[in-house]
Amino acid sequence: MIINQSALSNLFIGYKASFQNAFEGVKPMWTEIATPITSSTRSEKYAWLGQWPMLREWIGDRQVRNLETHDYSIKNRNFEVTVSVERNDIEDDQYGIYSPMMAEMGRAAATHPDELVFGLLRNGFSEKCFDGQPFFDADHPVGETTVSNMQSGTDKPWFLLSTTRSLKPLIYQIRKDYKFVHLIKEEDPNVFFKNQYIYGVDGRSNVGFGFWQMAFGSKAELNKENFVAARESMSKLRSPEGRPLGLRPNLLLVGPGNEQQAVELIKAERNAAGATNTLLNAVDIVVSPYLD
């Protein structure tokens, strides 16, 4: 290839197409459990988390609630991946060998939110949420008492989530979408000193926790007894005023290590004893490689 700016621009268009096609070919899973929030600054504060506005009969004047303010914020982080392409390979018409790498960067960018979101959920037994407690904890303060949204154990973790409300259990905060960029001018240091063209992807985002009441984490064995106990625990949750929250889990999240147990528990028409499976299709199953 005769190298000039026109040729390099066309090459960038081709590489970007490889990136974009791979990016769009991925069906991300994070949208099942996290709400996308657009960020406009370095960090966003979610002081309203923990509030459950519920209607009452209007008798007399309105009752203005004094909302509790939480100091929970999510700070945006920078992410990137960068590769170099040898100038000699472009001159020798070997540029096609780099197209799969550009496509792989597209796939990596599309799956990165999954890695962040499901990774945070996996670490929810230690990472703190808006009330200062770990997201999955035995002592969440609610009014005058404490409430648990976890089962302890030594097995691979699994999770029950309620995702039908306007805010899902987790938050994916987006400051800048992933963008495919390049350094290809002759005066760029990488070209002048190293005879290389640089292509990369970068973006700004982060993840955080929403309402802990919408999620239940377990490290106990994934079986009928523990599943029913977890579902019942979520269904009984109440607001600080003592009113039912009306939560009903609709997703069972597992890693590959629990996939078979989840399928047998939720999808089999009959149990091991041959009796009708009363949990048949009780929830949907989501399997993520980032949970084990």
Steps between C-alpha positions, in 0.01 A plus 500: 500500500619848420472676834333837501230660710223388266611138517539515878156656537348220293687246711361658816148479358553129433640432846219700659246296305655180638482648848140618462369179344642296786373751757148486362512121471517460878180473702599640842341356813553793738176664384311219676613609847633858481343834419701724262553848646655776290767691691593863432786547743789324675269319742130475575343503846199276566374658821143378436586130518315324777181702459178315414230760420161343573156660471270568794143622525499879481325619814568855612828654386761313301756323717843603376747217553839590642707282273813344640807608304769245419854590404526241223675603179647328194822643359563449130807301394704504179539180295707432187658237278767590243686309228779590257521421129841491335538753218695245299200264507285772348757567228520126426121465476481289819246726667226235473662289771407769754127506423420213743677694776285806431193277511615352830530852644139557395390184678702596809340847512151355467551245778690730736181629670405137569838448665451810716136441595514127572839539664356755742208269577741213570685725746179619663573297813781743583440819293283753685177660375313819595430403865867436578450123517617243243240468225434142614492517877327348803446835674351763268334765721128547427318722747548360849625159385749334265436282197707240315522454123754218495568137581847404621686193382801374309343414162521702179285813532157534342259791504128575489406840355187705452547706184148619413517843664620824338836461675670163479717361784823632345599823324715530190616861485612629158713812466644432152410216265775274364668664200741363237795741454837508322843668465613475138653835400865507394576755772345288776781377731406135459535527122807723498702312763366142491361459147167390644137599467291495818133398526301488820172516686416709803202596711395628843250322722452314826254283686330518837222356711136600498249368755630199694139395555481400133773237527575194711844337500575147610810288546294206622424203277264582213209271584124528542509567873749787476337645189154507663643656816673773300189574294284515812747733671485746211122482477461591869711817487334817630564873495627679815132582570413131498318483164571210259733595214331249269826364360496172312825354364492425128865416421733228626863591427767233504851438374590202280569292811134521606341491156401133510350533848303804388361323193399193703338720766307734270464336158449128571134393487560239771744474787740214570224303674269528199259745665375814325747787533312776684775749409466446125570836327468682834769744381717557196860380510799716406844337482804728516865393476588787738313354800725203584 
